[in-house]
């Protein structure tokens, strides 16, 4: 039998499954990001391992870890994915039209409660652009090599992408009047840590590192009543009167019925935008990039400035001032 008649040792689709699995860190997260069921990811991985003749990952309680063979193949697959993205961009350069698809990946909270809020003007001005928005849950990273624009809370290690410090999100404690009516007002930050708290899970170490070290210490003291990987679930829990939770200050503009608990606690987190430099040559992608610059313009939207602007200065939200004992270490704004 000639080499051309032999069954190939691997399928590119299986390699994409492998890339998604390692990038996401678990079977369930890879399945969700790829839009397939978890057994499909497991089956395709087994097929790839059978063709290669070696185990690529080991599965544990905290996700998957690469074997020695898996590490070597992972390096090659990353190169293949990067090359595939380059091919897509080169092909796209021939298409300078204003019409067509533009893929944007962003954290689910900022996508739902800010970007989506600004869509009407963009859609009206650009009816021929098909905008595809994929959301990242807490701690997830973009795994789509064909994504045109990426927004995320951590810097990228890819040297081929243009980085832009797009905005600073200032996280402060929010609650609702229904919560205060039911559970009372905390008497300070120490007392607040004893209340019913909601927390957004963060699986990736890099995402946790985006928070100041003092804030990480406070986070370790928390004993949340609710944890979730969805910003929308957390926000709705706050609005329903179930919990107190940290949220970016722009929520005060979108949901002025919330209550800002002034516990002298402000956590700044940068929002980064990344795109390949060739993308600016494509008219429709450039229009999306310019639109994102507009809706995160700190002159128009002061809540995205590097310096903290209190929610009461740009919203009708009620601020409840709470002063009391603070835990160690102190949060320095």
N, C-alpha and C positions, 0 to 999 in steps of 0.2 A: 504494500500500500504506500503510495507516495505521500509526501508531507502535506500536499494540498488536499488529500482525501481524508486526513485525520480530523477528528472532532476537535474544535478549538478548545484550549485548556481553560479559557475564561470568556465570559460575555461582558461587554462594556456596561450593560445595564446592571449586572451583578456588582461590577466595580463601583458604580455610582451608589448602589445600596450600601456597599462597604464604606465608601467615603461619607455618606450621610450618617451611618451608624457611629463611626468614630468621632465625627464632628459633633453630633448631638449628645453622645455619651451613653445612650440607652436605646433599647429596642423600641420602647413606646414613644419616646421623643422623636426618633428617626422616622417612625411610621407616621406620626402626626405631621411632621414637616414635609414628608414626601406625598402625603395624601393617600396612603395605603393602610391596610390593616397590619397589625403586629406580626401575625403568622407569615405574611408575605416577606417581611424583612428577614425573619428567622429562616424561612425556607431558602430564600435566595442566597443568604450567607452560607448555609450548609452546602448548597450546590457549588458555590465558589470554592469552599474549603475542600470539597471532594475532588474538584477538577485540579486544584493546585496540589492536593495531597498533603496538606498540613493545616493545623488549626491556626487561625489568624487572631482570634480574640478569646479571652476567658471572661465568663460572666460572673459577676458578684452582686452583692446586695446594693452596692453604690453605682452599678453600671457595668461597662465593659472595659477591659484592659487589653492592650496589644501584646501578643506574644513576640518573640524575637523575629520570627518570619513575618508576622503582621507588621512590625515596625518597618521592616525593609520595603514591604509592598506598599505600606501607607505612604512612604516618601515618594515612591513612583506614581502612585495614584494622585497624590496632590499635584505633581507635575503635569499629569495627564489632564486633570481638571482645569488647571491654569491654562494649558495649551488650548483646550476646548473653548474656554472663555475668550482667548485671544482670537481664535478662528471666528467665533461669533461676532466679535467686535470688528474684525477686518471686513467681514461680509456686510456688517451694518454700515460701514463707512461709505459703501456704494449707494446707500439709501439716505438721501439728505431730506426726504420728505417730512412735512409737518405731521403727516398722518401715520398711525401705527401704534404699536405697543411699547410701553415703557414700564419696566419692573422696578418697584420701590419696596425695600424691606425696612421695617421700622419696629421699635418696641411697641407692644400692643397698646399700652396706655397712651403714648404720644400719638399713635396712629388713630386711635378711637376718639380721643378727647381734645385733640388739637388739629391734626392734619385733616381729619374728616370734617371738622367744623369749618374749615377754610375752603372746602372743595367747590362750593357753588360758583365762585368767581372764576376758578380755573376751568371748570367744565364748560361754563358759558363762553369763555374766551378761546378754548381749544377743543371744539366738539369732535375733531377727528383723531384726537389722541386717546388711545385706550390705556388708561392707567391701571396697572395691576399692583395692589398693595398687599404684601405678605407681612404678617405680624410675628414678632418674636416674643415668646413668653419669657418670664424671668430667667436670666442666666443663659438663654440660648444664643447661638451665634448664627449668622447667615451661612447657609451651606449651598445656596444656588449659585453656581459659577456664572450663570447668565444674567444675574441681577445687574441692573443698570446703575442704581443708586442705593446705597446702604446707610441707614442711620443706626447708631448704636452708642452705648454708654462707655465703651472701652476703646482705646486706640487699636488700630490694626497693625499687625506685623508685616503686612504685605507691602513691599517697597514699590510695587507697580501702581499703587492707587494714590490718588490725590486726597490728602486729609484736609478737613476744614473743621475748625472749632466753631460749630454752628450756634450753640446756645449753652447757657448754664441753667439747669433746673434746680430750684431751691425747694427742698423737701421740708415741710413743716407738719405738725400734728393737726389733723382735722377730725371733727366729730359732727354730731347733729344735735338739735334741740331735743329730739326724742331720746337720744342717749342720756343727755344731762338730766332730763326729767325722770328717767328710770334709775340711773346709777349715780347721779350726783356729779359734782364737779371735782376733779382732782385738786389737791392742795399744793401741788408742786410736782417736779419731775419724778422724785422718789415715789410719791403717792400714785402718779400716773402709771408707773411700771406695775402697780398692783391692780390696775383696772383691766377691763376686757379689751385686749389689744388685737389688732389685725396685722398680719405681716405678709409681705410679698416674698416668697421663697426665691433664693438665688443659688443655683446649682454650681455655677462656674466660679472658680477662685478669682478670676480676673474681674468679674462683675463685683464681687464683694470688695476687691481692692480699690474699686472706683470710689468707695466711701472713705472719708477720713478715718484714721485709726481710732480717734476718740469715739466716733459714731459706731464703729464696729464693736467697741467695748460695751457701749450702751445696748447694742443689738443683742449681745450675748447675755445681758441681764434680763432681757424680755422673756416672758412666758406667755406667748400669744394664745388667745382663745380660738383664733382662726388663722390658718395659713393657707395660701393659695398661690398658684403660679400665674394667675390672671389679674391684671390691673383692674379690669372691669368688674370682676367679682369683688375685689377688695373695696372699690369705690361704692358699689351698690350696698355692700355691708355697712359702710359708714353712713350712707344716705338713709338706710333703713333704721338706723339707731342701734345697731348691734355692737359696734366696736369704735375704738379710737385708732386711727392709723395715719402713717406718714403719707403725704402726697405732695406733688409739685404745686407751687403757688398759683400757676395759671388756672388750676381748678376753681379758684375763687372767682375768676371771671366767667367761667362756664357754668358753675353751680353756686351762685351767690347765697343760696339757702344753707350752705354748709356753715360750720362754725370753726374759726381758727382758734385753737388753743395756744395761746402765747406762753409757752413753757421755756422761753429763751433757748429754743432748740431749732437750729437751722442747718440743714445738710446740703451743701452744694454738690451737684453732679454734672459733669460736662456731657453734652450731646454732640457726638461727632458725625460728620457726613463724609462718606468715601465714594469715589467713582474713578473709573479709569480715565486718564487724560484724553484718550481718543473719543470718549463719549460726548465731549463738548462740540465735536464736529458734526454730530447728528442733531438736526434742528429740534426734533421733538424732545430729546433728552435734555438739550440745553434749556428748553422752555421749562421743563420740570425743575431743573437745578435753579434757574432764576426764580421760579415761583417759591421754592423752598427758602431761598435767601429772603424773599419778601415776607413770608409768613413767620419767619424767625428774626425779623429785623428788630433789634433792641431799641431803636429810636421810636418805633411805633408800639412795641410790646415790651414795656419795661421789666416785666416779670422774667424775661430771658437774659437780663443783664448779668454780668459777673458779680456786681455788688447787689446784695439783697435789698429788695423793695418789698415792704410789708404789704400783705394782701389788702388791708384797709385803704391803702393809698390808690388802688386802681379798681376797687370793687366795693359793692355795698355789703359785703360779708361782715357778719358780726365777729369781733375779736374778743375773746374772754381772756383777760390777763390773769395768769396764775403764777404766783411767786411762792417759793418755798425752798425746802432743802434740796440740794442737788447731789446726785451720786458722784463719786469719783471714778474716772477722771472727768473734769469739766469739759463741756463742749465749747470750743472756741470758734466763733463764726468768722 
